[in-house]
Amino acid sequence: SYKETDGVNHLPPAAVVSVDAMAQDEREMPLYREKVPYVVVVGGPNSRLRDQVVSPSVLLGESGASYRVNSEYYITKHVVPVLNRLLEVFRMDAGVWFRTLRDLPAPLALPTPA
């Protein structure tokens, strides 16, 4: 029931993971209203969310070494909103705080002892 625009399906992330799993094995079709777990990984500079999702089993498998979890996505979409609700009493914005942290230069790497 998802619309097709310009020949490109606009599926939600969980559906993309399900379609990929069914391409490997037809028996992997999820049941009605079954939650399909997915992990958001780092993608290209202009990649969409649907292009950045993989199954947790893929991430933890042998081919998972080529993926990195997209920590910025999880911080901005999950952690910052919760912090904003907590810090609302103090009229503070966690999003501004995170953006200033992100713009700081990376810390210097300390030499490891031999």
N, C-alpha and C positions, 0 to 999 in steps of 0.2 A: 504494500500500500504506500510505498515511498515514491514520490514523483521523480521522474527522470527529466532532467533539464540539460539541454545541449549534449545529450548522450552520456552524461555522467550521473551516476546514482549518488544521492546525498544520504547515505546511510549513517546512522549513529555509530559511534566507535564500537560498541559491543556487537553490532550486526556485522561490521567489517571483520572482526575477529572470528565470528561464527562462519562467515562465508569462506574465509581462509582455511578454517578447520575442516569445513565440508569439502573443500577442494582436495584436501589430502585424504579424507575418509568420509564417505557419504553417511556413515552411522553417527557422525558427530553433530547431527542436527539437534539444536536445543529444543527442549520441550516448551510448550506454551507458557509464557510468563516466567521462564527460567532466567535467572540472572547470569549473564556471561561475564566472567572476570576479564579485565584487560589492564595493561600497564602502559602508561604514556612514556615513550622513549624520545630521545633527542632526534630531531629530524633536520632536514635542510632549512635554509633561512626563510623560505616562503612556503614551507609545507603546511598542510592543513592538519587538524587534529586527527582526522580519519587516516591520514598517512603516517601517523606517529604512534599507532596503537599496535601492541602485540599481545599474545596470550602469555600469562605468567609461565606456562610450561616452556614456551619458546625462549623466554628471557632466561630461565634457569637451565635450559638445555645446552648442548654443545655449541649451537649457533648463537647463543645468547651473549657470548664474549664480545660480539661486534656491536652490541647495543649498550647504551647508557640511559639510565632512568632520567627523565626530564624533571629535575628537581625544581626548576623555576616554575613549571606548570603547577606542580603540587603545592608549592609555597604560595603562589599568587591566587590559585583557585580554591585551596582548601585551608591553608594555615592563616593567611592574611584576613579572610573574612571572619574567622573565629576570633582572632586577636582584635579586630575592629569592634566586634560586639563586646569583648571584655574591656577594651580601652575607651569605649564610648563614654563611660562615666567621667573619664579624665579629659575628654575632648581631644584625644590623640588619634592619629591615623597611622595604622601599621603599614599601609601601602606606601606612604611617603617614606617611612623609616626604611622599609625594604629596598626601595629604589635608591636611597642614598647609600645603603650598604653595597648594593650591586655596582654602583658607580665608583666605589673606592678601588684603588689599585690593589692588586693581589699581594698578599704578604710574601716576604722573602722566604725562600726555602732554606731551612737550617741544614748545615752539613750533618750527615749521619756519622756517628762514631765508628771507627774501623774495628 
